[in-house]
Amino acid sequence: MGKGTRGQSHVQPAWRWMSERGLRLETGDATLAYHTALFSQNFAEIEDIILADNSLLLVLRRGEAVSAALRAALLAPPSGMQALAGTMHEIAVEYGGAAGPDLLALAELAGLDMAAYISSHIAVDYEVAFLGFQPGFPYLRGLPRALHAPRRASPRVQVAAGSVAIGGGYTGIYPASGPGGWQIIGRTRSVLFDPQRDAPALLMPGDRVRFVPL
């Protein structure tokens, strides 16, 4: 395997080094497709691939550099890549009331009554873009534009586990109780993260989610 260094000219503008071993790739809407393509090829120099918001972080093994084969994969046009279809999950949600204290305010912000807001939120199937913040916390892509809303100006000290929330253009679900700044619209009894399970996280990147009102 050929060796390289951080400053070599073969690194394209879409990449940038985050550390001696971390390479960030801007992927936009093709993040999951790039992840599938890179993961499936099992490059020996890659220790881990971490999904984030419209980007991937490639963590290289110590002493390794970007090989010619990996460079070619990174420069391949995303139009030729396909993300694997993940598992579909139906998540039952209690909307509003004590379970969703921000629902009324968000409905008013969207110019909807609460019933119409809930109908809009459950009308689409969401895709897990990536996990972050807490173990198993899914960032769900697909939120209707009319429901986009900023995070709270003052985060809550305590958010209940299972809270379904809005943060910008994403829907998320809090796996565990703790502080949080997203707008809470409901709550589910589904267990998002359990370290005793074979697969601790219920949802994985590429999975799809359909919310069902209780």
C-alpha positions as CSV (number, residue, x, y, z in Angstrom):
1,M,0.0,0.0,0.0
2,G,1.4,3.4,-0.9
3,K,1.9,5.9,1.8
4,G,1.0,9.6,1.8
5,T,1.1,12.6,4.0
6,R,-1.4,15.1,5.2
7,G,-0.3,17.9,2.8
8,Q,-0.3,15.9,-0.4
9,S,-2.0,17.6,-3.4
10,H,-4.2,14.5,-4.1
11,V,-6.5,15.6,-1.2
12,Q,-9.4,17.4,-2.9
13,P,-11.2,20.6,-1.7
14,A,-14.1,18.4,-0.5
15,W,-11.9,16.8,2.0
16,R,-10.1,18.2,5.0
17,W,-8.0,16.7,7.7
18,M,-9.4,16.9,11.2
19,S,-6.4,15.4,12.9
20,E,-3.5,13.1,12.0
21,R,-5.9,10.3,11.4
22,G,-9.3,12.0,10.8
23,L,-10.4,12.9,7.3
24,R,-13.7,14.8,6.9
25,L,-15.6,14.4,3.6
26,E,-18.4,16.7,2.6
27,T,-21.2,14.5,1.3
28,G,-24.4,16.5,1.4
29,D,-27.5,14.4,0.6
30,A,-25.4,11.5,-0.5
31,T,-24.0,10.8,3.0
32,L,-25.7,7.5,3.5
33,A,-24.8,6.4,-0.1
34,Y,-21.1,7.3,0.5
35,H,-21.2,5.4,3.8
36,T,-22.6,2.3,2.2
37,A,-20.1,2.4,-0.6
38,L,-17.1,2.9,1.6
39,F,-18.2,0.4,4.3
40,S,-18.9,-2.3,1.7
41,Q,-15.4,-2.0,0.2
42,N,-13.8,-2.7,3.6
43,F,-10.7,-0.5,3.1
44,A,-7.8,-1.8,5.2
45,E,-6.6,1.7,6.2
46,I,-10.0,2.7,7.7
47,E,-10.6,2.1,11.3
48,D,-14.0,3.7,11.6
49,I,-16.5,5.7,9.6
50,I,-18.6,8.2,11.6
51,L,-21.7,9.8,10.0
52,A,-22.6,13.4,10.8
53,D,-24.7,16.2,9.3
54,N,-24.1,16.0,5.6
55,S,-20.6,14.7,6.1
56,L,-18.5,11.6,7.0
57,L,-15.5,11.4,9.2
58,L,-13.0,8.7,8.2
59,V,-10.7,7.6,11.0
60,L,-7.6,6.0,9.6
61,R,-5.6,3.3,11.4
62,R,-2.4,4.4,13.0
63,G,0.5,4.4,10.6
64,E,-1.9,4.2,7.5
65,A,-2.5,6.8,4.8
66,V,-5.1,7.3,2.1
67,S,-4.5,4.6,-0.6
68,A,-5.1,5.1,-4.3
69,A,-8.2,2.9,-4.1
70,L,-9.7,4.9,-1.3
71,R,-8.9,8.2,-3.1
72,A,-10.8,6.9,-6.2
73,A,-13.8,5.9,-4.1
74,L,-13.9,9.3,-2.4
75,L,-13.8,11.0,-5.8
76,A,-16.5,8.8,-7.4
77,P,-19.7,10.7,-8.3
78,P,-22.5,10.1,-5.8
79,S,-25.0,9.5,-8.6
80,G,-23.6,6.0,-9.0
81,M,-24.0,5.1,-5.3
82,Q,-27.0,3.6,-3.6
83,A,-27.6,3.6,0.2
84,L,-28.8,0.3,1.6
85,A,-32.5,0.3,2.5
86,G,-32.7,0.0,6.3
87,T,-35.3,-1.4,8.6
88,M,-38.7,0.3,8.9
89,H,-39.7,1.0,12.5
90,E,-43.2,2.1,13.7
91,I,-42.8,4.3,16.7
92,A,-46.0,5.0,18.8
93,V,-46.1,8.5,20.2
94,E,-48.3,10.3,22.7
95,Y,-48.5,13.8,21.3
96,G,-49.0,17.0,23.2
97,G,-50.0,17.6,26.9
98,A,-47.4,16.7,29.5
99,A,-45.7,14.5,27.0
100,G,-45.3,17.2,24.4
101,P,-45.2,20.6,26.1
102,D,-44.0,22.6,23.0
103,L,-46.5,21.2,20.6
104,L,-49.0,24.0,20.9
105,A,-46.4,26.7,20.4
106,L,-44.9,24.9,17.4
107,A,-48.3,24.4,15.8
108,E,-49.0,28.1,16.2
109,L,-45.6,28.9,14.7
110,A,-46.5,26.7,11.7
111,G,-49.9,28.3,11.3
112,L,-51.7,25.0,12.2
113,D,-53.9,23.7,14.9
114,M,-52.5,20.8,16.9
115,A,-54.5,18.1,15.1
116,A,-53.2,19.4,11.7
117,Y,-49.6,19.6,13.1
118,I,-49.7,16.0,14.3
119,S,-51.2,14.9,10.9
120,S,-48.4,16.6,9.1
121,H,-45.7,15.1,11.4
122,I,-47.0,11.5,10.9
123,A,-47.7,11.9,7.2
124,V,-44.1,11.1,6.1
125,D,-41.6,8.3,6.6
126,Y,-38.3,9.6,8.2
127,E,-34.8,8.4,7.5
128,V,-32.1,8.0,10.2
129,A,-29.4,10.3,8.9
130,F,-27.0,9.7,11.7
131,L,-26.7,9.2,15.5
132,G,-25.3,11.6,18.0
133,F,-25.7,13.7,21.2
134,Q,-26.7,10.7,23.3
135,P,-26.0,7.0,22.6
136,G,-28.7,6.0,20.2
137,F,-30.1,9.5,19.6
138,P,-31.4,9.5,15.9
139,Y,-31.3,12.6,13.7
140,L,-34.3,11.9,11.5
141,R,-34.4,13.5,8.0
142,G,-37.7,14.2,6.2
143,L,-39.5,16.7,8.5
144,P,-41.9,18.7,6.4
145,R,-40.6,22.2,5.8
146,A,-43.5,23.9,7.5
147,L,-42.6,22.1,10.8
148,H,-39.0,23.2,10.9
149,A,-38.4,25.2,14.1
150,P,-35.3,26.5,16.0
151,R,-34.1,24.9,19.2
152,R,-35.3,26.5,22.5
153,A,-33.5,29.7,23.5
154,S,-33.1,28.2,27.0
155,P,-32.5,24.4,27.1
156,R,-34.4,22.3,29.7
157,V,-32.5,20.9,32.6
158,Q,-34.4,17.6,32.3
159,V,-36.0,16.0,29.2
160,A,-37.7,12.7,29.7
161,A,-36.5,9.6,28.0
162,G,-38.5,8.8,24.9
163,S,-39.3,12.5,24.2
164,V,-39.9,13.2,20.5
165,A,-38.5,16.5,19.5
166,I,-37.9,19.1,16.8
167,G,-34.5,20.7,16.2
168,G,-34.2,22.8,13.1
169,G,-34.9,20.5,10.1
170,Y,-34.7,17.3,12.1
171,T,-36.9,15.2,14.3
172,G,-35.1,13.4,17.1
173,I,-35.9,11.1,20.0
174,Y,-34.2,11.3,23.3
175,P,-33.0,7.8,24.4
176,A,-32.3,8.9,27.9
177,S,-33.4,11.6,30.3
178,G,-31.2,14.6,30.7
179,P,-30.7,18.2,29.6
180,G,-31.9,19.1,26.1
181,G,-32.7,22.1,23.9
182,W,-35.0,20.7,21.3
183,Q,-38.7,21.4,21.1
184,I,-40.7,18.5,22.7
185,I,-43.9,17.5,20.9
186,G,-44.5,14.0,22.3
187,R,-43.1,10.9,23.9
188,T,-42.7,7.3,23.0
189,R,-42.3,4.2,25.2
190,S,-40.0,2.6,22.7
191,V,-36.5,2.0,24.2
192,L,-34.0,3.7,21.9
193,F,-30.9,2.4,23.6
194,D,-30.2,-0.6,25.8
195,P,-26.6,-1.7,26.3
196,Q,-27.8,-5.2,27.2
197,R,-29.2,-5.8,23.7
198,D,-27.1,-7.4,21.0
199,A,-27.7,-4.2,19.0
200,P,-27.9,-1.5,21.7
201,A,-29.3,1.2,19.5
202,L,-32.8,0.5,18.2
203,L,-32.3,2.8,15.2
204,M,-29.3,2.8,12.8
205,P,-28.3,5.1,10.0
206,G,-30.4,4.3,6.9
207,D,-33.3,2.9,8.9
208,R,-36.7,4.5,8.4
209,V,-39.2,5.6,11.0
210,R,-43.0,6.0,10.8
211,F,-44.7,7.7,13.8
212,V,-48.0,6.4,14.9
213,P,-50.2,8.6,17.3
214,L,-51.6,7.0,20.4
